[in-house]
Amino acid sequence: MANALYPFRIHFHDPDLSPIDIDAADAKAARDIAAERRRVPVAAIRKVKVIRENADV
């Protein structure tokens, strides 16, 4: 069975870089992918959060 991917929102220290949403297996993988996509060091990432859907029930 394949590993599940979770949606993460990555926030950066630089206010000029908007947050990016990444599907990854864990927070470390999400950080690495976001740093590569934005071409910044991993230290430039301020926060990694799991995106939780708001269900209207």
N, C-alpha and C positions, 0 to 999 in steps of 0.2 A: 504494500500500500504506500502511496506517495505521501511525503510530509505535507502537512497542512500549511498554507500560507495565511498570514494574518495581516490586516491592514494597519499600517503605522503612519502617523503624521510626524514629520521631522521639522523641528524649528531650529533656526540658526541664530548665532549671536549678532550677526550683521543684519540690521533692520531692512537693508536694501534687498536681501534675499528672502523671498516669500517662502512659506512652508511648502514642503513637498510631501505627497502621499506615496507610499511605497508598500507593495505587498512582499512580505519576507517571512522566513521561517521563525526568526527571533529578532530581538532588538539590535543585537550586534550586527547581524546581516543587514538590517535596515539602515543602520548607521553607515556601514561600508558602501552600500549601494548609493545612498544619498550623497555621500562625500564624492564618490566617483562621478555621479551625474552632474553635480554642481561644481566639480573641479575645485574642491576646497579640502583642507585637512580635516580629519575626523574631529579634531579639537575645536573646529568652528561650529560644531553642532551643540546647541544649547539644551534641547529637550527632545526625547522620543516618546510618543504616546500611542497607545493602541486606540484605534478609532472604534468607538462603540456606536452601533446604529441605534437611533431613537425609533422605537416601534410605537406607532399610533394604534393602540388597541381599543 
